Amino acid sequence: MLFPPSLDELIPEDDLARIVVDAVDQLDLSAIEASYNPEGDGRSAIDPAAMLATLIYAYALKVLSSRQIEILCRNRVEFRWISGQAMPDHATIARFRTRHSAVFQELFAQVLEMVRRCGLGQAGTIVLDGTKLKGNAALDQSKTLRAITKELTEAALIRDLAENAKYGKKRGDELPKHLRGAENRRRRLEEARRQIEAEQQGGQEPVAAAVAEPRPTGRKKRERKAKASERKVNITDADSRILKGRHGFVQGYNAQAVVSRDQVILAADVVQDGNDLRQLIPMVRKAQANVARTAGACAAPEIQRVLADAGYHSAANLAQLEKLGVEGFIPGKAAWRIEEDIRRKGRPVGRMKQGLTRVERMERKLRTCSGSWIYKQRGRTIEPVFGQLKHGLYALPRRGLQAAKADWSLLCLAHNLKKLCAAKRAA
């Protein structure tokens, strides 16, 4: 008992920490290591592999705050073992995460390749869906162009009165200290105003999905556009958007994920669109590219069919899926409406009629016994994944679209490693 304890003996062999460290040791970290000074000048840096493993393990526990990670690196055995007793402070953790955000999406693909070589993530049938993530910004800080102009005008008047009171007829070189916070806010307001004006010059985009293909009834979907005076930009995080979620509106981002039948994430991305219509083809292509990295190591390397909800449905998307060689199961209406049609009209029998449009063929396929059974796998496959990813996650810690993409990639990367850890424990 007089000998110092060995941290390695305190970590169980099947612990997630060991899986994370073993996975990081197999990754290609040349893009991260290239940013370090090879001459060795200055203060010695913490091993980048240890920093990355610490960050991944923290994201697996839904700890995204750099200050909370610093506390865990001092108080928890797993973090001290992963970091090699380095115990980085929150500033070092934050700088590492910010500097290498662009690399995390590539690291996600490398981890996925590793997980698929272990027999997980078979890609015969994939499921695509999106979820709303709250950003690091308040909903009430989204302002219209009129409100921004008014606040800038009032701020300029207050600044002029303050300068006149201090300098009189003289000219000051800089603002007084008590106005520097207001100056920072004024800069953010001007940036938000420039963004709104740039969107107006580029043309107005519809708020909801405006799809022009005819429905079976012959009518067209409604198209609702936002007035120029109603467009809002968030002052705190200009990249975030007001999105309608299941429990109301949130200020944040639309996170997309492609999941295999065994709930391994094959592709992940974050977008600003309020709806999912334009994400079907890009996400399927991302999944195909990631799956192709292990084409020779898995039994079912090719993506054969994709399941998605009505938010991804359009005639154009169905046509693009056919070009990609992927069979789609994407209804044009909610699933409960399809079940209601089955109860009222019954299931189709016989061969499919000639001359049906893609939308009509899709509707008929989903009403058959096999099509209905296949589509029911969608919810039970991807909803648990979103539940696991968002459990304990209140909001993304950093601001900006690129930071949101990096954080979502790390969360999905950690999720795949947790699936690998569970598989090894069950073996």
C-alpha positions as CSV (number, residue, x, y, z in Angstrom):
1,M,0.0,0.0,0.0
2,L,3.0,2.3,0.3
3,F,3.6,2.2,-3.5
4,P,1.9,4.9,-5.6
5,P,-1.3,3.7,-7.3
6,S,-1.3,2.8,-11.0
7,L,-4.1,4.6,-12.9
8,D,-4.0,1.8,-15.6
9,E,-5.0,-0.7,-13.0
10,L,-8.1,1.4,-12.1
11,I,-9.5,1.4,-15.6
12,P,-11.5,-1.7,-16.4
13,E,-10.5,-3.6,-19.6
14,D,-14.0,-3.0,-21.2
15,D,-14.3,0.7,-20.3
16,L,-15.1,3.2,-22.9
17,A,-12.0,5.2,-22.1
18,R,-9.8,2.3,-23.4
19,I,-11.9,2.1,-26.6
20,V,-11.4,5.8,-27.2
21,V,-7.6,5.7,-26.6
22,D,-7.2,2.6,-28.8
23,A,-9.3,4.3,-31.6
24,V,-7.3,7.6,-31.4
25,D,-4.0,5.6,-31.7
26,Q,-5.2,4.2,-35.0
27,L,-6.3,7.6,-36.5
28,D,-4.2,9.6,-38.9
29,L,-3.5,12.8,-37.0
30,S,-1.1,14.4,-39.4
31,A,-3.4,17.3,-40.1
32,I,-3.4,18.1,-36.4
33,E,0.3,17.5,-35.8
34,A,1.2,19.7,-38.7
35,S,0.1,22.8,-36.8
36,Y,2.6,22.2,-34.0
37,N,6.1,23.7,-34.1
38,P,8.6,21.0,-35.1
39,E,11.6,23.0,-33.9
40,G,10.4,22.7,-30.3
41,D,10.6,26.4,-29.5
42,G,8.3,27.9,-26.8
43,R,6.4,26.0,-24.1
44,S,6.1,22.2,-24.6
45,A,2.7,21.2,-25.9
46,I,0.4,18.5,-24.6
47,D,0.3,15.4,-26.8
48,P,-2.3,16.1,-29.5
49,A,-3.5,12.4,-29.4
50,A,-4.1,12.8,-25.6
51,M,-6.0,16.1,-26.2
52,L,-8.2,14.5,-28.9
53,A,-9.0,11.4,-26.8
54,T,-9.9,13.7,-23.8
55,L,-12.2,15.7,-26.0
56,I,-13.9,12.7,-27.5
57,Y,-14.4,11.0,-24.1
58,A,-15.9,14.3,-22.8
59,Y,-18.3,14.5,-25.7
60,A,-19.3,10.9,-25.1
61,L,-20.4,11.9,-21.6
62,K,-22.2,15.0,-23.1
63,V,-19.7,17.4,-21.3
64,L,-19.0,20.1,-23.9
65,S,-17.9,23.0,-21.7
66,S,-14.1,23.4,-21.7
67,R,-14.2,24.5,-18.0
68,Q,-16.1,21.4,-17.0
69,I,-13.7,19.2,-19.0
70,E,-10.8,20.9,-17.1
71,I,-12.5,20.0,-13.7
72,L,-13.0,16.4,-14.9
73,C,-9.3,16.2,-15.9
74,R,-8.3,16.9,-12.4
75,N,-11.0,14.9,-10.5
76,R,-11.8,11.8,-12.5
77,V,-9.5,8.9,-12.9
78,E,-10.6,8.1,-16.5
79,F,-9.7,11.7,-17.7
80,R,-6.4,11.7,-15.8
81,W,-5.5,8.4,-17.4
82,I,-6.5,9.5,-20.9
83,S,-4.6,12.8,-20.7
84,G,-1.5,11.1,-19.2
85,Q,-1.8,13.2,-16.1
86,A,-1.3,16.3,-18.2
87,M,-4.5,18.0,-16.8
88,P,-4.9,20.7,-19.4
89,D,-6.7,23.9,-18.4
90,H,-9.9,25.2,-20.1
91,A,-8.0,27.7,-22.3
92,T,-5.8,24.9,-23.8
93,I,-8.9,22.7,-24.4
94,A,-10.8,25.6,-26.0
95,R,-7.9,26.6,-28.3
96,F,-7.3,22.9,-29.4
97,R,-11.0,22.5,-30.2
98,T,-11.2,25.8,-32.1
99,R,-7.9,25.3,-34.0
100,H,-8.8,21.8,-35.3
101,S,-12.5,22.1,-35.9
102,A,-12.1,21.6,-39.6
103,V,-10.4,18.2,-39.1
104,F,-13.2,16.6,-37.0
105,Q,-15.4,15.7,-40.0
106,E,-12.5,13.7,-41.5
107,L,-11.8,12.1,-38.1
108,F,-15.5,11.0,-38.0
109,A,-15.0,9.2,-41.3
110,Q,-11.9,7.5,-40.1
111,V,-13.6,6.3,-36.9
112,L,-16.6,5.1,-39.0
113,E,-14.2,3.1,-41.2
114,M,-12.7,1.5,-38.1
115,V,-16.2,0.7,-36.7
116,R,-17.4,-0.9,-39.9
117,R,-14.3,-3.1,-40.2
118,C,-15.3,-4.5,-36.8
119,G,-18.6,-5.7,-38.3
120,L,-20.9,-2.8,-37.4
121,G,-22.7,-0.3,-39.6
122,Q,-23.9,-2.5,-42.4
123,A,-25.2,-0.2,-45.1
124,G,-27.8,-2.2,-47.0
125,T,-30.7,-0.1,-45.6
126,I,-30.1,3.4,-44.2
127,V,-32.3,5.8,-42.4
128,L,-32.1,9.6,-42.8
129,D,-33.6,12.3,-40.5
130,G,-32.9,15.7,-39.0
131,T,-33.2,17.1,-35.5
132,K,-33.1,20.7,-34.2
133,L,-30.2,21.7,-32.0
134,K,-30.3,24.7,-29.8
135,G,-27.4,27.1,-30.4
136,N,-25.5,29.3,-28.0
137,A,-27.9,32.3,-28.7
138,A,-31.1,33.6,-27.2
139,L,-34.3,33.5,-29.3
140,D,-35.2,37.1,-28.4
141,Q,-31.9,38.4,-29.8
142,S,-33.2,37.9,-33.4
143,K,-34.0,41.2,-34.9
144,T,-35.5,42.5,-38.2
145,L,-33.8,45.1,-40.4
146,R,-36.1,47.8,-39.1
147,A,-35.2,47.0,-35.4
148,I,-31.5,46.9,-36.1
149,T,-31.6,50.2,-38.0
150,K,-33.5,51.8,-35.1
151,E,-31.1,50.5,-32.5
152,L,-28.1,51.6,-34.4
153,T,-29.6,55.1,-34.8
154,E,-30.3,55.4,-31.1
155,A,-26.9,54.0,-30.2
156,A,-25.2,56.6,-32.5
157,L,-27.2,59.4,-30.8
158,I,-26.2,58.2,-27.3
159,R,-22.6,57.9,-28.3
160,D,-22.6,61.4,-29.7
161,L,-24.1,62.9,-26.6
162,A,-21.6,61.0,-24.4
163,E,-18.7,62.2,-26.4
164,N,-20.0,65.8,-26.3
165,A,-20.3,65.6,-22.6
166,K,-16.8,64.4,-22.1
167,Y,-14.8,66.1,-24.8
168,G,-16.9,69.2,-25.5
169,K,-15.5,70.8,-28.6
170,K,-12.3,68.8,-28.5
171,R,-11.8,65.5,-30.4
172,G,-11.2,62.2,-28.5
173,D,-9.1,59.4,-30.0
174,E,-11.2,56.6,-28.6
175,L,-14.4,55.9,-26.9
176,P,-14.6,56.0,-23.0
177,K,-14.3,52.6,-21.2
178,H,-17.9,52.5,-20.2
179,L,-19.0,52.6,-23.9
180,R,-16.7,49.8,-25.2
181,G,-19.4,47.2,-24.6
182,A,-21.9,49.2,-26.6
183,E,-19.3,49.5,-29.4
184,N,-19.0,45.7,-29.6
185,R,-22.8,45.4,-29.8
186,R,-22.9,48.1,-32.5
187,R,-20.4,46.1,-34.5
188,R,-22.6,42.9,-34.2
189,L,-25.7,44.9,-35.2
190,E,-24.0,46.3,-38.3
191,E,-22.9,42.8,-39.3
192,A,-26.4,41.5,-38.9
193,R,-27.7,44.3,-41.0
194,R,-25.2,43.6,-43.8
195,Q,-26.3,39.9,-43.7
196,I,-30.0,40.8,-44.2
197,E,-29.2,43.2,-47.0
198,A,-27.0,40.6,-48.7
199,E,-29.9,38.1,-48.6
200,Q,-32.3,40.7,-50.0
201,Q,-30.0,41.3,-52.9
202,G,-29.5,37.6,-53.5
203,G,-33.3,37.0,-53.7
204,Q,-35.9,35.9,-51.2
205,E,-36.0,32.3,-50.2
206,P,-39.3,30.6,-49.1
207,V,-39.7,30.0,-45.4
208,A,-41.3,26.6,-45.9
209,A,-40.5,24.1,-48.6
210,A,-42.1,25.2,-51.9
211,V,-42.5,22.2,-54.1
212,A,-44.0,22.8,-57.5
213,E,-44.7,19.2,-58.6
214,P,-48.4,18.4,-58.8
215,R,-50.1,16.3,-56.1
216,P,-52.4,13.4,-57.0
217,T,-55.3,15.9,-56.5
218,G,-53.8,18.2,-59.2
219,R,-53.2,21.1,-56.8
220,K,-49.9,22.6,-55.9
221,K,-48.3,23.0,-52.5
222,R,-48.6,26.5,-51.0
223,E,-45.6,28.7,-51.1
224,R,-45.1,31.2,-48.3
225,K,-42.3,33.7,-48.6
226,A,-40.9,36.0,-45.9
227,K,-41.2,39.7,-46.4
228,A,-38.0,41.6,-46.5
229,S,-39.0,43.6,-43.5
230,E,-39.7,40.4,-41.5
231,R,-36.3,38.7,-42.1
232,K,-34.5,38.3,-38.8
233,V,-30.8,37.8,-37.9
234,N,-29.6,36.8,-34.5
235,I,-27.3,39.4,-33.0
236,T,-25.4,36.8,-30.8
237,D,-24.9,34.1,-33.4
238,A,-25.6,35.4,-37.0
239,D,-25.3,31.9,-38.4
240,S,-28.1,30.4,-36.3
241,R,-31.7,30.4,-37.5
242,I,-35.2,30.3,-35.9
243,L,-36.3,26.8,-36.4
244,K,-39.6,25.1,-35.5
245,G,-39.1,22.0,-33.4
246,R,-41.4,19.5,-31.8
247,H,-41.7,21.5,-28.6
248,G,-41.8,25.0,-30.2
249,F,-39.3,27.4,-31.8
250,V,-35.5,27.2,-31.1
251,Q,-32.6,29.4,-32.1
252,G,-30.1,27.0,-33.5
253,Y,-29.3,24.6,-36.3
254,N,-30.7,21.6,-38.2
255,A,-28.6,18.5,-37.5
256,Q,-28.7,15.7,-40.1
257,A,-27.7,12.1,-39.6
258,V,-27.7,8.9,-41.7
259,V,-28.0,5.8,-39.6
260,S,-27.6,2.1,-40.3
261,R,-30.0,-0.6,-39.1
262,D,-27.7,-1.3,-36.1
263,Q,-27.8,2.5,-35.2
264,V,-24.3,3.4,-36.3
265,I,-24.1,6.9,-37.8
266,L,-22.8,6.7,-41.4
267,A,-22.9,10.4,-42.2
268,A,-23.6,13.6,-40.3
269,D,-23.9,17.3,-41.1
270,V,-25.4,20.6,-39.8
271,V,-27.3,23.0,-42.0
272,Q,-29.2,26.2,-41.5
273,D,-32.4,25.2,-43.5
274,G,-35.6,25.0,-41.5
275,N,-36.8,22.0,-43.5
276,D,-35.1,18.9,-44.7
277,L,-36.2,18.9,-48.4
278,R,-32.8,19.9,-49.8
279,Q,-30.8,17.5,-47.6
280,L,-31.8,14.1,-49.0
281,I,-29.4,13.8,-51.9
282,P,-26.3,15.5,-50.2
283,M,-26.7,13.2,-47.2
284,V,-27.1,10.1,-49.2
285,R,-24.0,11.0,-51.2
286,K,-22.0,11.6,-48.0
287,A,-23.1,8.2,-46.7
288,Q,-22.1,6.5,-50.0
289,A,-18.7,8.2,-49.9
290,N,-18.1,7.1,-46.3
291,V,-19.3,3.5,-47.0
292,A,-17.0,3.3,-50.1
293,R,-14.0,3.7,-47.8
294,T,-14.5,0.2,-46.5
295,A,-16.0,-1.4,-49.7
296,G,-13.7,-4.4,-49.5
297,A,-14.0,-5.1,-45.8
298,C,-17.8,-5.4,-45.3
299,A,-20.4,-7.9,-46.5
300,A,-22.9,-5.3,-47.7
301,P,-20.9,-2.3,-48.9
302,E,-23.5,-0.8,-51.1
303,I,-26.4,1.4,-50.0
304,Q,-29.5,-0.3,-51.4
305,R,-32.5,1.7,-49.9
306,V,-33.1,4.8,-47.9
307,L,-35.9,5.5,-45.4
308,A,-36.9,9.1,-44.7
309,D,-40.0,10.9,-43.6
310,A,-42.3,13.2,-45.6
311,G,-40.0,16.2,-45.1
312,Y,-37.6,14.8,-47.7
313,H,-40.3,14.0,-50.3
314,S,-40.4,15.6,-53.7
315,A,-40.6,14.3,-57.3
316,A,-37.1,15.8,-57.9
317,N,-35.6,14.0,-54.9
318,L,-37.1,10.7,-56.0
319,A,-35.7,11.2,-59.5
320,Q,-32.2,11.9,-58.1
321,L,-32.4,8.8,-56.0
322,E,-33.1,6.7,-59.0
323,K,-29.9,8.2,-60.7
324,L,-27.9,7.2,-57.6
325,G,-29.2,3.7,-57.8
326,V,-30.9,3.8,-54.4
327,E,-34.5,2.8,-53.7
328,G,-36.4,5.3,-51.7
329,F,-39.2,4.8,-49.1
330,I,-40.2,8.4,-48.7
331,P,-43.9,9.2,-48.2
332,G,-45.6,12.3,-49.4
333,K,-47.7,12.5,-46.3
334,A,-47.4,11.6,-42.6
335,A,-47.3,8.0,-41.7
336,W,-50.6,8.0,-39.8
337,R,-52.3,9.3,-42.9
338,I,-50.9,6.4,-44.8
339,E,-52.3,4.0,-42.2
340,E,-55.6,5.8,-42.4
341,D,-55.7,5.3,-46.2
342,I,-55.0,1.6,-45.8
343,R,-57.9,1.2,-43.3
344,R,-60.2,3.2,-45.6
345,K,-59.1,1.9,-49.1
346,G,-57.4,-1.3,-48.3
347,R,-54.0,-2.5,-49.6
348,P,-53.4,-2.5,-53.4
349,V,-53.5,-5.8,-55.2
350,G,-52.2,-6.9,-58.6
351,R,-49.6,-5.3,-60.7
352,M,-48.8,-1.6,-60.6
353,K,-50.7,0.4,-63.3
354,Q,-48.8,1.9,-66.2
355,G,-48.3,5.6,-66.5
356,L,-48.2,6.5,-62.8
357,T,-46.0,9.3,-61.7
358,R,-43.1,8.8,-59.2
359,V,-45.2,10.3,-56.4
360,E,-48.1,7.9,-57.2
361,R,-45.8,4.9,-57.4
362,M,-44.2,5.8,-54.1
363,E,-47.7,6.2,-52.5
364,R,-48.8,2.8,-53.8
365,K,-45.5,1.1,-52.7
366,L,-45.9,2.3,-49.1
367,R,-49.4,1.0,-48.9
368,T,-48.3,-2.6,-49.7
369,C,-47.5,-5.0,-46.9
370,S,-43.8,-5.2,-47.6
371,G,-43.5,-1.4,-48.2
372,S,-45.4,-0.6,-45.0
373,W,-43.2,-3.0,-43.0
374,I,-40.0,-1.6,-44.4
375,Y,-41.0,2.0,-43.7
376,K,-41.9,1.2,-40.1
377,Q,-38.2,0.5,-39.4
378,R,-37.5,4.2,-39.9
379,G,-38.7,5.5,-36.5
380,R,-37.4,2.6,-34.4
381,T,-34.0,2.9,-36.0
382,I,-33.1,6.6,-35.9
383,E,-35.3,8.0,-33.1
384,P,-33.3,6.1,-30.4
385,V,-30.1,7.5,-31.9
386,F,-31.3,11.1,-31.6
387,G,-32.5,10.3,-28.1
388,Q,-29.0,9.1,-27.1
389,L,-27.3,12.0,-28.8
390,K,-29.4,14.7,-27.2
391,H,-29.9,13.2,-23.8
392,G,-28.2,15.6,-21.4
393,L,-27.3,18.0,-24.2
394,Y,-28.9,21.4,-23.5
395,A,-27.3,23.4,-26.3
396,L,-24.2,23.6,-28.5
397,P,-21.4,25.4,-26.7
398,R,-19.9,27.4,-29.5
399,R,-21.3,29.9,-32.0
400,G,-21.1,29.7,-35.8
401,L,-22.0,27.2,-38.4
402,Q,-18.5,25.7,-38.7
403,A,-18.3,25.2,-35.0
404,A,-21.7,23.6,-34.9
405,K,-20.6,21.1,-37.7
406,A,-17.4,20.3,-35.7
407,D,-19.3,19.7,-32.4
408,W,-22.0,17.5,-34.1
409,S,-19.2,15.5,-35.8
410,L,-17.6,14.9,-32.4
411,L,-20.9,13.9,-30.9
412,C,-21.6,11.4,-33.7
413,L,-18.0,10.1,-33.6
414,A,-18.3,9.5,-29.8
415,H,-21.7,7.8,-30.4
416,N,-20.1,5.3,-32.9
417,L,-17.4,4.5,-30.4
418,K,-20.0,3.8,-27.7
419,K,-21.7,1.4,-30.1
420,L,-18.4,-0.3,-30.6
421,C,-17.8,-0.5,-26.9
422,A,-21.2,-2.0,-26.3
423,A,-20.6,-4.6,-29.1
424,K,-17.3,-5.6,-27.5
425,R,-18.9,-6.0,-24.1
426,A,-21.6,-8.2,-25.6
427,A,-19.2,-10.4,-27.5
